[in-house]
Every structure is written in structure tokens, then in C-alpha cells.
Amino acid sequence: PKKEPKNKKPAAAAPTAAVSDVPDFCRLDVRVGLIQTAEKHPDADSLYVEKIDVGEAEPRQVISGLVKFIPMDKMQNRRVLTICNLKPSKMRGIMSHAMVFAASNAAGDVVELVTPPEGVP
């Protein structure tokens, strides 16, 4: 019986994932934005299409499912918190480039936008 040559290297240990000391929520790009316009989505009764100024050259288009919770007139010219580093996604054929922060009660039947304090730019 012939012996196989021993020129194989031992298998390297699987690399371990680097554990970050930064909490996940710190990775969010949260910005104060101003909803310039909000209108109903043309293809979805429960969605708004908003244009939100977050301090960039152009306002961001954002889709949110807030129609049954917040009247359209309460969405206009309103300061909100936005998450701006999410992957853009298409909602019923229209691209959304951020997300607005909202909070609900335990039952989920009351939803309100999170409003930044006055004086926060």
C-alpha cells in the first residue's frame, strides 16, 4: 500500500465574525426631514407618496402606509424623523428612498409620526 504524500495543508479555521462594539441602532442614518408634499399613492389606498426634504439637493420620495392613521392635511409641511440609509424599495410600482419614523400603541390602532423637538435642525 502506497502512502499519500503529506503536502496538504491543514484546513484553516473558519474566520470568526467581527463583533462590533457599535449597537445596531447607531448604524441608522436618522435625519430630520420636512414633508413638502404628501399625496395618496395612485395604486394603493393605504399608502402615501411623500416628498421629504432631508437636506440634500433634491427631496427624497418616500412611501408610507399611514393613510388610515394620519389625515393627508396633517402630513403636509410637517417635520419628521427619517431613516435615510435603507436600500431603496419599490412599493406598488413607485420607489421609496427612505422611511419615516412612526410609533403605535400596543393594539396597533393608533399610529403617530415621531416629531423631532423644536430647534433640532
C-alpha positions in Angstrom: 0.0 0.0 0.0 1.3 3.4 -1.0 1.1 6.3 1.3 -0.3 9.5 0.0 2.1 12.5 0.1 1.7 14.7 3.1 1.8 18.0 1.2 -1.8 19.0 2.1 -2.1 21.9 4.5 -4.4 21.6 7.4 -7.7 23.3 6.9 -7.7 26.9 8.1 -10.1 27.7 10.9 -13.2 29.4 9.8 -12.9 33.2 10.3 -15.0 34.4 13.1 -17.3 37.3 12.5 -16.0 40.6 13.9 -18.3 41.7 16.8 -18.8 45.4 16.7 -19.0 47.4 19.8 -21.4 49.7 18.0 -25.0 49.0 18.7 -27.1 48.3 15.6 -29.3 51.3 16.0 -26.2 53.6 15.8 -25.8 52.4 12.2 -29.0 54.1 11.2 -28.8 57.4 9.3 -31.5 59.2 11.1 -32.3 62.7 9.8 -34.8 65.4 10.5 -36.9 66.0 7.4 -39.7 68.2 6.2 -42.6 66.6 4.4 -43.1 69.0 1.5 -45.9 67.2 -0.1 -47.9 64.1 0.6 -50.5 62.5 -1.7 -52.2 59.2 -2.0 -50.5 56.5 -3.9 -52.2 56.1 -7.3 -52.3 52.3 -7.0 -52.7 51.7 -3.2 -55.4 53.0 -1.0 -53.3 52.7 2.2 -50.1 54.4 1.0 -48.9 57.9 0.8 -46.3 59.2 -1.6 -44.3 61.9 0.1 -41.5 64.3 -0.9 -39.3 64.9 2.1 -36.5 67.5 2.3 -33.7 65.9 4.3 -31.0 68.5 3.4 -29.9 67.1 0.1 -30.0 68.7 -3.4 -33.4 67.0 -4.1 -36.2 65.9 -1.8 -36.5 62.1 -1.2 -39.5 60.3 -2.4 -40.9 58.2 0.5 -43.8 55.7 0.5 -45.5 55.2 3.8 -48.5 53.1 4.9 -50.1 55.8 7.1 -53.3 56.7 5.2 -55.7 55.1 7.7 -53.9 56.6 10.7 -52.9 60.2 9.7 -55.1 62.5 7.6 -53.4 63.9 4.5 -53.7 67.5 5.7 -51.7 66.5 8.8 -48.9 65.2 6.6 -48.2 68.4 4.8 -45.3 70.7 5.9 -44.6 68.5 8.8 -41.2 67.9 10.4 -40.4 64.2 10.8 -37.6 61.8 11.6 -36.4 59.7 8.6 -34.1 56.7 8.2 -32.1 57.5 5.1 -29.6 54.6 4.6 -32.1 51.9 3.8 -32.0 50.1 0.5 -34.5 51.8 -1.9 -37.5 49.6 -2.5 -40.4 49.7 -4.9 -43.9 49.8 -3.3 -46.7 49.2 -5.8 -44.5 50.4 -8.7 -43.1 53.6 -7.0 -39.6 53.8 -5.5 -39.2 54.7 -1.8 -35.8 56.1 -0.8 -36.2 56.4 3.0 -38.6 55.6 5.8 -40.4 57.8 8.3 -40.3 57.0 12.0 -43.7 56.3 13.4 -44.9 54.7 16.7 -48.0 52.8 17.6 -49.9 51.8 20.7 -49.9 48.2 21.8 -53.1 47.4 19.9 -51.7 48.9 16.7 -54.8 51.0 16.1 -53.2 54.4 16.9 -50.1 55.4 14.9 -48.3 58.7 15.1 -45.3 60.2 13.4 -42.3 60.8 15.6 -41.8 64.5 15.7 -38.3 65.9 16.4 -38.0 68.5 19.2 -38.2 72.2 18.2 -34.8 73.7 17.5 -33.3 70.5 16.1 -32.2 71.3 12.6 
